[in-house]
């Protein structure tokens, strides 16, 4: 039987790789990684320590391998060098590497870890007095990321997730489990299947050309958008990978209400062109992001109540409008 993991010891061992021995730590979250804020008492600098161990098996992927994490760090380094975006910076360990292996023989646990510089800010909530301006700036930031990607010569090998339809085909199997344990009704599950079939058609007929396909953030939503006064700071490139830029916009819009979605799109259009026909792929990204969240969390019993509460609205509103080929991003809350 696997022993209980001593996380205090794990953090201590991880930070020894970076020469940090006198510190205090505070837990931030455990989702795709265990994420902590580290205060180095010796130099008063703060950092983000990530232990790359997802909370559920559904979140496990190539992004948790050594090659995948190292590529993420290379991306972040290139973004820092080639853009003016206010980003976290990867910290090298004592051996000069961007990724560290933590050895916990007692628990038979050998996760990878990374250390990033800390950025002051708070999660965007949409309730800020300057929330419309911030939503607009999120669109600008997203366009900056896509412009960078459009011109970046991707180093090879660059091992990251590939957000094509193949990645999402197994979603139907995960969501079928939700149907089997009565999180979805048969009618709701059939709507999901019909929606997935339509998204597959859209993906299959959308070419992966330079101006539409590249490295995307793939998770610029929720707690990955932090703000400091009027400055928007994108964080956590843990899901970044190859994908459609329009798909990336759809993922981001899931965080925002209707008015703020409009502002995000307005901000984006200051740097990149959006045409009326682009809405279809943006909408597909929006719905797939929601389905992805269901699929990732369906094995986590603590999330079942949230899934059951959310699924009727998603299928009756977003999916129905999408299947009826009706616009909904700026019309359905």
FENPE-V982642 format. One line per field, one symbol per residue. ss: DSSP state (@ for helix, = for strand, . for the rest). Layout:
# FENPE-V982642
ss->???
This chain:
# FENPE-V982642
ss->......@@@@@@@@@@......========...=======.....======.....@@@..@@@.@@@@@@@@@@@@@@@@@.......==........==..=....=..======....==.......@@@@@@@@@@@@@@@@@@@@@.........==..@@@@@.@@@@@@@@@@.....@@@@@@@@@@@@@@@@@@@........====.....@@@====..====......====@@@@@@@@@....@@@@@@@@@@@.......@@@@@@@@@@@@@@@@@@@@@@...@@@@@@@@@@@@@@@@@@@@@@@..........
